Amino acid sequence: MTISSPDPATTSSPVSERIEAARRKIARACRIAGRDQAGVTLTAVTKTQPDAAIRAALEIGQRVFGENRVQEAQAHWTALRKEFFDLELRLIGPLQTNKAADAVALFDVIETVDRPRLAEALAVEAQKQGRALRVLVQINTGEEPQKAGVLPADADPLIAQVRTLGLTVEGLMCIPPVNEAPGLHFALLRKIARRNGLSVLSMGMSDDFDVAIRFGATHVRLGSALFGERKPV
């Protein structure tokens, strides 16, 4: 999916200006990396953002959005999905199995599959709802105990198991440790993806997406770069 071009008739707003700036920076990072810009999708992270900010992004042509929590996403998107039919919603936060049914009903892609039990719950719900669910496996590249994601050493068996459940495994996702060079983690994610024949790499956020693009990111998840600093909840 390509980055949507803004409608020239759209009234400028702080959000639209930031999105345009982010698109330019993504384009520049792609040029530096020798990549086609069409191979990088901008995922706008709308966690804690007000409806006005989300509508401003929609008005400038942004159509791919990431949410961290199922309940908050339902409040944002249940009505908007009826108005904007070309949305792609991606769950980028940890998911509990008791929210699997709601997640399958709302999201197009679940980026945070990190354990067999969750994959099994999603597969059951996808079958019940008649949906062909697309998923990414989240890798805890930094092996941080407080962070979600399967450990790198356990990634291959989990990917294989998820595939047997009938879920469409498109790729991998990671969130590098804050105080470490992100490139090392992006390189590791790319290595795991390649040996498993996966093409989608969701990696890179507002502070490091240019590095992620250099290491092959297909999806970059930007929140504060588009909407400003998040308000605490």
RATA-V426321 format. One record per pair of residues at least 12 apart in sequence whose ideal C-beta (glycine too) atoms are under 10 Angstrom apart, sorted by the first residue. I is the first residue (numbers start at 1). GAP is how many residues later the second one is. Records with the same first field share a line. If there is no record, write none. Layout:
# RATA-V426321
I = GAP, GAP
This chain:
# RATA-V426321
1 = 37, 38, 39, 40, 41, 42, 62, 63, 85, 87, 217, 218
2 = 34, 35, 36, 37, 38, 39, 40, 62
3 = 16, 19, 20, 23, 24, 27, 34, 35, 37, 38, 39, 58, 59, 60, 61, 217
4 = 15, 19, 37, 38, 53, 54, 56, 57, 58, 59, 60, 82
5 = 15, 18, 55, 56
6 = 13, 14, 17, 53, 54, 55, 56
7 = 52, 53, 54
9 = 50
10 = 46, 48, 49, 50, 51
11 = 45, 48, 49
12 = 44, 48
13 = 39, 40, 42, 43, 44, 46, 47
14 = 39, 42, 212, 213, 214
15 = 29, 34, 37, 38, 39, 40, 41, 42, 43, 44, 45, 47, 211, 212, 213
16 = 40, 41, 43, 44, 45, 46, 210
17 = 39, 43, 209
18 = 26, 35, 38, 39, 42, 204, 206, 207, 208, 209, 210
19 = 23, 25, 37, 38, 41, 42, 43, 203, 206, 207, 208
20 = 40
21 = 204, 205
22 = 20, 22, 40, 184, 187, 198, 200, 203, 204
23 = 14, 19, 37, 38, 39
25 = 184, 185, 188, 195, 197, 200
26 = 14, 15, 16, 178, 183, 184, 187, 191, 194, 196
27 = 13, 186
28 = 182, 185
29 = 175, 180, 181, 182, 183, 184, 185, 188, 191
30 = 180, 183, 184
31 = 182
32 = 178, 181, 182
33 = 177, 178, 179, 180, 181, 182, 183, 184
34 = 180
35 = 178, 179, 181, 182, 183
37 = 176
39 = 160, 174, 177, 178, 179
40 = 161, 164, 169, 172, 173, 176, 177, 178, 179, 180
41 = 22, 23, 47, 49, 159, 161, 176, 177, 178, 179, 180
42 = 15, 20, 21, 22, 23, 167, 177, 178, 179, 180, 183, 184
43 = 19, 21, 22, 23, 24, 45, 46, 47, 49, 66, 68, 159, 161, 162, 176, 177, 178, 179, 180, 183
44 = 13, 14, 18, 19, 20, 21, 22, 46, 177, 178, 179, 181, 182, 183
45 = 20, 21, 22, 23, 45, 47, 48, 160, 161, 175, 176, 177, 178, 179, 180, 181, 182, 185
46 = 16, 19, 20, 21, 22, 26, 27, 30, 31, 43, 177, 180, 181, 184
47 = 19, 20, 21, 22, 25, 26, 29, 45, 46, 176, 180, 183, 184, 186
48 = 20, 21, 24, 175, 179, 182, 183, 184, 185
49 = 16, 18, 23, 27, 174, 177, 178, 179, 181, 182
50 = 26, 177, 181
51 = 24, 25, 28, 29
53 = 173, 174, 175
54 = 22, 23, 26, 173
55 = 25, 28, 29
56 = 170, 171
57 = 169, 170
58 = 22, 25, 26, 29
62 = 25, 164
63 = 21, 22, 23, 24, 25, 26
64 = 22, 23, 24, 25, 26, 44, 45, 155, 157
65 = 12, 15, 22, 23, 24, 25, 27, 42, 43, 156
66 = 22, 23, 24, 25, 26, 27, 41, 43, 45, 136, 153, 155, 156, 157
67 = 22, 23, 24, 25, 26, 36, 39, 40
68 = 23, 24, 25, 26, 27, 44, 155
69 = 22, 23, 24, 25, 26, 30, 164
70 = 21, 23, 25, 26, 28, 29, 30, 31, 32, 33, 35, 36, 37
71 = 28, 31
72 = 21, 161
73 = 16, 17, 18, 20, 29, 30, 33, 34
74 = 28, 29, 31, 32
76 = 13, 30
77 = 12, 29, 30
78 = 27, 28
81 = 25
87 = 21
88 = 19, 20, 21, 46
89 = 14, 17, 18, 19, 20
90 = 17, 18, 19, 20, 21, 22, 44, 46, 83, 112, 129, 131
91 = 12, 13, 15, 16, 17, 18, 19, 20, 21, 22, 44, 45
92 = 15, 17, 18, 19, 20, 44, 46, 81, 83, 110, 113, 127, 129, 131
93 = 18, 19, 55
94 = 18, 20, 24, 44, 53, 54, 55
95 = 12, 15, 16, 17, 18, 19, 20, 23, 26, 27, 43, 53
96 = 22, 25
97 = 18, 20, 21, 22, 23, 24, 25, 27, 28
98 = 23
99 = 19, 22, 26
100 = 17, 18, 19, 20, 21, 22, 23, 24, 25, 26, 33
101 = 20, 21, 23, 24, 25, 27, 28
102 = 23
103 = 15, 18, 19, 22, 30
104 = 17, 18, 19, 20, 21, 22, 23, 24, 25, 27, 29
105 = 20, 21, 23, 24, 26
107 = 24, 26, 27, 28
108 = 23, 24, 25, 26
109 = 24, 25, 26, 27, 59, 61, 62, 64, 91, 93, 110
110 = 12, 16, 23, 24, 25, 26, 27, 28, 57, 63
111 = 23, 24, 25, 26, 27, 59, 60, 61, 62, 63, 89, 91, 108, 110
112 = 23, 24, 25, 26, 36, 37, 61, 63, 90
113 = 20, 22, 23, 24, 25, 35, 36, 37, 45, 46, 49, 52, 54, 56, 59, 60
114 = 22, 23, 24, 25, 26, 33, 34, 35, 36, 37, 40, 41, 44, 59
115 = 22, 23, 33, 34, 35, 39, 43, 46, 47
116 = 34, 41, 42, 45, 46, 49
118 = 17, 20, 30, 44
119 = 16, 18, 39, 40, 42, 43, 44, 45, 46, 48, 50
120 = 41, 42, 45, 47
121 = 44
122 = 13, 40, 43, 44, 45
123 = 12, 39, 41, 42, 43, 44
124 = 41, 42
126 = 39, 40, 41, 42
127 = 38, 39
132 = 34, 35, 36
133 = 32, 33, 34, 35
134 = 33, 34, 35, 36, 37, 66
135 = 27, 28, 30, 32, 33, 34, 35, 36, 38
136 = 26, 33, 34, 35, 36, 37, 38, 57, 62, 64, 65, 66, 83
137 = 12, 13, 18, 19, 21, 22, 24, 25, 26, 30, 32, 33, 34, 35, 36, 37, 55, 56, 59, 61
138 = 12, 17, 20, 34, 35, 36, 37, 51, 64
139 = 12, 13, 15, 16, 19, 20, 33, 34, 35, 36, 46, 49, 50, 53, 54, 64
140 = 12, 14, 15, 34, 35, 37, 45
141 = 14, 31, 33, 34, 35, 36, 39, 41, 43, 44, 45, 46, 47, 48, 51, 62
142 = 32, 33, 34, 35, 36, 37, 38, 40, 42, 43, 46
143 = 34
144 = 31, 32, 33, 34, 36
147 = 27, 28, 29, 30
148 = 27
149 = 23, 24, 25, 26
150 = 22, 42
152 = 22, 33, 36, 37, 39, 40
155 = 17, 33, 34, 37, 38, 40, 41
156 = 36, 39, 40
159 = 12, 13, 33, 34, 36, 37, 38, 39
160 = 36
163 = 33
169 = 27, 28, 29, 31
170 = 23, 28, 29, 30, 31, 32, 48, 49
171 = 18, 21, 22, 25, 27, 28, 29, 30, 31, 32, 47, 48
172 = 16, 17, 18, 20, 21, 24, 26, 27, 28, 29, 30, 31
173 = 16, 27, 28, 29, 30, 46, 48
174 = 12, 14, 15, 16, 18, 27, 28, 29, 30, 38
175 = 27, 28, 29, 30, 46
176 = 12, 13, 27, 28, 29, 32, 35, 36
178 = 29
181 = 27, 30
182 = 21, 22, 23, 25, 26, 27, 29, 30, 33
183 = 25, 28, 29, 31, 32
184 = 31
185 = 18, 23, 26, 27, 30
186 = 15, 17, 18, 22, 25, 26, 27, 28, 29, 30, 31
187 = 27, 28, 29
188 = 27
189 = 12, 13, 14, 23, 26, 27, 28
190 = 13, 22, 25, 26, 27
193 = 23, 25
194 = 22
199 = 17, 19
200 = 17, 18, 19
201 = 12, 14, 15, 16, 17, 18, 19
202 = 15, 16, 17, 18, 19
203 = 12, 13, 14, 15, 16, 17, 18
204 = 13, 14, 15, 16, 17, 18
205 = 15, 16, 17, 18, 19, 20
206 = 14, 15, 16, 17, 18, 19, 20, 21, 23
207 = 15, 17, 18
208 = 12
209 = 12, 13, 16
